[in-house]
C-alpha cells in the first residue's frame, strides 16, 4: 500500500528539492536527475530517490518518465503541491493582473517603470509569453541554498510583434516556506 506524506511533515531540504522538481517541470517541461545534482550538489542516486519519493509519496499523477527524452515530463493531470505557480503565474499575468503578479515578489516593486523586469511589465497587449529556463544556480552558502538564480530566455508576442529577452530571476522561499518568491531579476533585450 502506498504511503502518503503530509506536506507539513516534509523536511525543509526535501521540500526545497520538491519545489525545484515542480518548478523545472512547470517551466521547462522536462526534468532529469541532473537538475537536482547541479542545484543541490547531491549524488545521482539521491536525486533519483528524491524524484521517486516525490512521485510515490506526494504526487503520483504529476510526472511520468519519457524514455525517448530520458527525463520526467508533466502529465495532463499535473497539479503542483509545493509551488503556487507564482513564477509562471507571474509571467503569464504581467499584462493581465498586476496585483497578482506583484504577489510573486518578496517585495513588490513600488513603481513598475523601475522594476527589475520593467521591460516585460511595460509591454502592451501581451498575447503570449514563453519562458525557457536553465538549471537554477545557488547564490548563497546555505545547505540547502535559500537563494537560487534561474537563468531565463523569454519570448513575448504582442500586437506590435515578437520580443525576446534573456537574463535571470533570483528566487527565495517565502516566509512560510510554502512557495518561491522572486527576490530580483535582470532582463535584457536579445537582438536577433
Phi, psi and omega in degrees: 000137183288134178273134178246126180265153171268139182300326181295339181268000184284132176301149183302315184295323177289319179300322178295319178293320179294325176296319178296318178305309182292322181295314180295315180297320182293317185275317187260335181081006180205134179233136173233168177298333180300328178302314181287320180300311183289327182280327187243354179067034180258168180284163177299320180297317179294319179298316179297318178298317180297318179296315181293323177294318177303313181294310187287324186261341186235314193219070185295340182254011184270322186232151173220144180278129178254111183295328182294318181261001177054052178193171178271139178235154178287146175275173177292338180269009184306126177220110183296141179248334186253351174235158178253024180066015190301317181293315179291314179298323178302312180292318181294329187260004182309316184270345188258322187214090184297324182296315181291322179294325177296332180294342178284347181268146173298319176227108184298139178298133180291323182231113183303334180290341181243013179289158179303330182246036183303329181301327177277317183300329186267000177289127179276147171053054178289125182257333181203137174234133175237130180242126172246126181243156176257184181296133179293138181250130177294138180239020173215176183264005181294154175232102001284161181295147179250000177223118181241142175252122183252106177295137183224154167233132185234138174239123180245128177254124179235179177296336182268358180135193182253133180238139180239143180223156173222159180156220182204158168241136172257129183238151178220158178294146176292170182302323180273357177074013184260353183206165173267143174235147179282128179264320179199171180207158173216114181233134180232145175298143176255127179272136179282000000 
